[in-house]
Amino acid sequence: MADAGIALDVVGRGREAETPRNSLVARIDRPLKLDAGVELAPFQIAYKTYGTLNADRSNAVLICHALTGDHHVASPNPVTGKPGWWETMVGPGKPIDTERYFIICPNVIGGCMGSTGPASTNPKTGKPWGLDFPVITIRDMVRAQAMLLDELRIDSLFAVAGGSMGGMQVLQWAASFPKRVFSALPIACATRHSAQNIAFHEVGRQAVMADPEWRGGRYFENGTNPRRGLAVARMGAHITYLSDPALHRKFGRKFQDRENPTFSFDADFEVESYLRHQGSSFVERFDANSYLYLTRAMDYFDLAADCNGIVANAFKGASTRFCVVSFTSDWLFPTSESRAIVHALNASGVRVSFAEIVTDKGHDAFLLDEPELFAIVRGFLDGAAKARGLKNGV
Amino acid sequence: MADAGIALDVVGRGREAETPRNSLVARIDRPLKLDAGVELAPFQIAYKTYGTLNADRSNAVLICHALTGDHHVASPNPVTGKPGWWETMVGPGKPIDTERYFIICPNVIGGCMGSTGPASTNPKTGKPWGLDFPVITIRDMVRAQAMLLDELRIDSLFAVAGGSMGGMQVLQWAASFPKRVFSALPIACATRHSAQNIAFHEVGRQAVMADPEWRGGRYFENGTNPRRGLAVARMGAHITYLSDPALHRKFGRKFQDRENPTFSFDADFEVESYLRHQGSSFVERFDANSYLYLTRAMDYFDLAADCNGIVANAFKGASTRFCVVSFTSDWLFPTSESRAIVHALNASGVRVSFAEIVTDKGHDAFLLDEPELFAIVRGFLDGAAKARGLKNGV
């Protein structure tokens, strides 16, 4: 189980967490007040920027990444060597146009690509935090991002955009800092994680923690690596990012490099071989403990819980303009979840447009070549830019 | 991770595989010709019967169990101490009425409850088969059952019934032995396993095989037990047996025995605690290698592949009368799969009725208290009994 060109062992993993390559790093001494009731200080955030901040400092777009994403949104990923994860969306002339907007994409707190997380060094012990790292929430991620923007002296974002866990951050931004968000693009997300989604995450966490190499989260010191457990977790999660029709179209029941079944437990079917590859390549780039922390943050996400059970209260009085997007074949964050967001925004009297895009690509559609998505994002930002009085160039 | 009252270690597991409690056992010397191209001889089948075979030997109903089921269909399970898995359906006065029909339920070949499988002793080595056991198919299971019926001198079954993997066996029975099947009740199944379902199974197998205690399948000799891997496999699979609405209704985002999150990786949410229990209780009653073999058999199932790609050919000229049942919230074997069965039967000119039952209980609905299912099964068997000329009593 190895992916050509990628081989980040736990030592490399720790190094990337501390001194990320091809990244800007903000070291922040002010304490980050966490929902868990503790303070994190100092902490660091790795981030990337693209484009130029205008003189008014009014054209900044914050992009929030998903569970296993990072800040390398529109430039090659130094760990995998692959293109940035949203190069179809972000770049010169792209819907989120780097010739027009100043793009900031931070690695989330709890991540493993340069922002402080469980793979970072605990200053009290000089060793990796491991499970001593405090459990963080989506709101904590957003608080940390707001502190980064303070450092960058950006008071107000022209837009915040993201899909999946990134979409949760978008919603949380609008709820926590309504005055700092001119427009918001939550894609393929929900105001709270469903029981089924919590269940899938729990299976993934149990797969990691069942791996004896996990060592209670102290695999760095032990020189072990819970690769197999994390690979199983990724394989299971990956199924939920696709759709039954997409799997059927791509793989059906086709055998891998053969005509007939082998009557063995080899990867007989193409879909098995594909999944095994997804698992094995993931463990080369991602930290197992980060996977635990970030899935937990998603599970805890529940905007209504902070507002007496009424989501609409989260957006009361907001002047942010929203564009909510869902995909027909997304069964992880189905359209009904996006409709619930729209209903809450309507109930708060907030300006919102909504698009359900017809595709068989499932949840991952937000990362893929979806011309309708590109057109919607471009159109929404164009309209918002006019309203904000942004000029065409920087 | 232990379930009160159940504690079958690997030694007990092996014992149950060889000399199952509260079971009839047929030891068959004739070789079972397997799809893998090898012969299995001798082999044994553990089974249960309920009711009385009539003088004509014409009232026998074969019940085929699902992936993790067994032959204890309508009487207490000697391993778990729990009631039979289909006591709501099978018994005196129940839809499959033991006062009227003679019920036979065998444990499948490859299983671990007394029919020959990977936990049984390989006569050549005197040790458990482990992965030396040949990979078996649904057709092999059915062949073995036909040989059991030969031993019992039952030429023709009044009915064959089963859900999920049991439904696959029902379809295979009608395809392989059309003259021996008067009526067939395939519930919540399909003519072939989908790419998504193969993918879920592969994750489960990888979870088992990633457990170092699995030892390449030789855990019996090593005195180890891949409990954690098998528990993870079961947790993931269990989610697919339910539905998002059912999980939402049962658990929602409710915390387990507390008001607020613990900010930890404990089972904070009720759904997590429930899943962990599903995993831990399963490993006390099921053999890890059997799980590999039976999931594989389901993956290989593809009726069309045996008939030049046309499912209808599988049923050509059959006089069996069918009743096909699906459930609206079953996303593992959705109604579209059952419709495909019905279309194939229609194309073959076979008599078939079809019912889609509205329920939010997901795939597992076939095991649960579903009055509409009971009414349909009772009505279908009544009609078939009249057509067969069965008297009301035995």
Chai-1 contact restraints between the chains, C-beta under 6 A:
chainA,res_idxA,chainB,res_idxB,connection_type,confidence,min_distance_angstrom,max_distance_angstrom,comment,restraint_id
A,A36,B,F263,contact,1.0,0.0,6.0,A-B,restraint_1
A,V135,B,F263,contact,1.0,0.0,6.0,A-B,restraint_2
A,A195,B,L247,contact,1.0,0.0,6.0,A-B,restraint_3
A,A195,B,H248,contact,1.0,0.0,6.0,A-B,restraint_4
A,A195,B,F251,contact,1.0,0.0,6.0,A-B,restraint_5
A,A195,B,G252,contact,1.0,0.0,6.0,A-B,restraint_6
A,A195,B,V271,contact,1.0,0.0,6.0,A-B,restraint_7
A,Q196,B,D244,contact,1.0,0.0,6.0,A-B,restraint_8
A,Q196,B,L247,contact,1.0,0.0,6.0,A-B,restraint_9
A,I198,B,F269,contact,1.0,0.0,6.0,A-B,restraint_10
A,I198,B,V271,contact,1.0,0.0,6.0,A-B,restraint_11
A,A199,B,I239,contact,1.0,0.0,6.0,A-B,restraint_12
A,A199,B,V271,contact,1.0,0.0,6.0,A-B,restraint_13
A,A199,B,L275,contact,1.0,0.0,6.0,A-B,restraint_14
A,E202,B,E272,contact,1.0,0.0,6.0,A-B,restraint_15
A,E202,B,L275,contact,1.0,0.0,6.0,A-B,restraint_16
A,V203,B,M235,contact,1.0,0.0,6.0,A-B,restraint_17
A,V203,B,G236,contact,1.0,0.0,6.0,A-B,restraint_18
A,Q206,B,V232,contact,1.0,0.0,6.0,A-B,restraint_19
A,A207,B,A207,contact,1.0,0.0,6.0,A-B,restraint_20
A,A207,B,V232,contact,1.0,0.0,6.0,A-B,restraint_21
A,A210,B,R228,contact,1.0,0.0,6.0,A-B,restraint_22
A,A210,B,V232,contact,1.0,0.0,6.0,A-B,restraint_23
A,P212,B,P212,contact,1.0,0.0,6.0,A-B,restraint_24
A,R228,B,A210,contact,1.0,0.0,6.0,A-B,restraint_25
A,V232,B,Q206,contact,1.0,0.0,6.0,A-B,restraint_26
A,V232,B,A207,contact,1.0,0.0,6.0,A-B,restraint_27
A,V232,B,A210,contact,1.0,0.0,6.0,A-B,restraint_28
A,M235,B,V203,contact,1.0,0.0,6.0,A-B,restraint_29
A,G236,B,V203,contact,1.0,0.0,6.0,A-B,restraint_30
A,G236,B,G236,contact,1.0,0.0,6.0,A-B,restraint_31
A,I239,B,A199,contact,1.0,0.0,6.0,A-B,restraint_32
A,D244,B,Q196,contact,1.0,0.0,6.0,A-B,restraint_33
A,L247,B,A195,contact,1.0,0.0,6.0,A-B,restraint_34
A,L247,B,Q196,contact,1.0,0.0,6.0,A-B,restraint_35
A,H248,B,A195,contact,1.0,0.0,6.0,A-B,restraint_36
A,F251,B,A195,contact,1.0,0.0,6.0,A-B,restraint_37
A,G252,B,A195,contact,1.0,0.0,6.0,A-B,restraint_38
A,P261,B,Y300,contact,1.0,0.0,6.0,A-B,restraint_39
A,F263,B,A36,contact,1.0,0.0,6.0,A-B,restraint_40
A,F263,B,V135,contact,1.0,0.0,6.0,A-B,restraint_41
A,F269,B,I198,contact,1.0,0.0,6.0,A-B,restraint_42
A,V271,B,A195,contact,1.0,0.0,6.0,A-B,restraint_43
A,V271,B,I198,contact,1.0,0.0,6.0,A-B,restraint_44
A,V271,B,A199,contact,1.0,0.0,6.0,A-B,restraint_45
A,E272,B,E202,contact,1.0,0.0,6.0,A-B,restraint_46
A,L275,B,A199,contact,1.0,0.0,6.0,A-B,restraint_47
A,L275,B,E202,contact,1.0,0.0,6.0,A-B,restraint_48
A,Y300,B,P261,contact,1.0,0.0,6.0,A-B,restraint_49
